[in-house]
Amino acid sequence: MKIFNSETRVKILALLYGREFCDFNYIREKLNLTSGNLEHHLNILKKADLIEEKKTFYNNRIRTIIKITDKGKEEFKKFLNEIIYLSGEKNVN
């Protein structure tokens, strides 16, 4: 999957994997990205149905919540297993 050709998109999925959700600003700060750059990568992940984005209000401000989908978890797990397989180790559970 071409999605995993981008280090940034892999890092976004890694942040989301195992969490219920992440806030847009948390991801932006954690990965040291501009808002525009993060939005670009999130749009690619959304088009592939690997993440969902939800806008809510929090303290009278719009808050963007990002969540990995079941398909996203499955594809990310396959990606990790492929890397682990190539290294000669066992699969991720």
C-alpha positions as CSV (number, residue, x, y, z in Angstrom):
1,M,0.0,0.0,0.0
2,K,1.5,3.4,-1.1
3,I,0.2,4.9,2.1
4,F,3.1,3.4,4.0
5,N,5.7,5.1,1.6
6,S,5.5,8.2,3.8
7,E,7.3,8.2,7.1
8,T,4.9,10.9,8.3
9,R,1.8,8.8,7.6
10,V,3.4,5.8,9.3
11,K,4.1,7.9,12.4
12,I,0.5,9.2,12.4
13,L,-0.9,5.7,12.3
14,A,1.6,4.6,15.0
15,L,0.4,7.4,17.3
16,L,-3.3,6.5,16.7
17,Y,-2.8,2.7,17.0
18,G,-3.8,1.5,20.4
19,R,-5.5,4.8,21.4
20,E,-9.1,5.7,21.3
21,F,-8.4,9.0,19.5
22,C,-5.9,11.8,19.2
23,D,-6.4,15.5,19.0
24,F,-5.2,17.2,15.8
25,N,-2.9,19.6,17.7
26,Y,-1.4,16.8,19.7
27,I,-0.4,15.0,16.5
28,R,0.9,18.2,15.0
29,E,3.0,19.0,18.0
30,K,4.2,15.4,18.6
31,L,5.4,15.0,15.0
32,N,6.6,18.7,14.7
33,L,4.4,19.3,11.6
34,T,2.7,22.4,10.2
35,S,-1.1,22.4,10.2
36,G,-1.1,22.3,6.4
37,N,1.3,19.4,6.2
38,L,-0.6,17.4,8.8
39,E,-3.9,18.1,7.0
40,H,-2.4,16.9,3.7
41,H,-1.4,13.5,5.2
42,L,-4.7,13.1,7.1
43,N,-6.6,13.7,3.9
44,I,-4.6,10.8,2.2
45,L,-5.3,8.6,5.2
46,K,-9.0,9.5,5.2
47,K,-9.4,8.8,1.5
48,A,-7.9,5.3,2.1
49,D,-10.4,4.8,5.0
50,L,-7.6,4.3,7.5
51,I,-8.7,7.2,9.8
52,E,-11.8,9.1,10.7
53,E,-12.0,12.8,11.6
54,K,-14.6,14.4,13.8
55,K,-15.0,18.0,14.7
56,T,-16.4,18.9,18.1
57,F,-16.6,22.0,20.3
58,Y,-14.4,22.2,23.4
59,N,-14.1,25.4,25.5
60,N,-15.9,27.3,22.8
61,R,-13.4,26.2,20.1
62,I,-13.5,23.7,17.4
63,R,-11.6,20.6,18.3
64,T,-10.6,18.0,15.6
65,I,-10.4,14.5,16.8
66,I,-8.6,11.8,14.7
67,K,-9.4,8.1,15.2
68,I,-7.9,5.1,13.4
69,T,-10.5,2.9,11.8
70,D,-10.7,-0.9,12.0
71,K,-9.4,-1.1,8.5
72,G,-6.5,1.3,9.5
73,K,-5.6,-1.0,12.4
74,E,-5.7,-4.0,10.2
75,E,-3.5,-2.4,7.5
76,F,-1.0,-1.0,10.0
77,K,-0.7,-4.4,11.7
78,K,-0.1,-6.0,8.3
79,F,2.6,-3.4,7.5
80,L,4.3,-4.0,10.9
81,N,4.1,-7.8,10.4
82,E,5.8,-7.5,7.0
83,I,8.6,-5.5,8.5
84,I,9.0,-7.9,11.3
85,Y,8.9,-10.9,8.9
86,L,11.6,-9.4,6.8
87,S,13.8,-9.0,10.0
88,G,13.3,-12.7,10.8
89,E,11.2,-12.1,13.9
90,K,7.7,-13.3,14.9
91,N,4.5,-11.5,13.9
92,V,2.8,-8.7,15.9
93,N,-0.3,-9.9,17.8
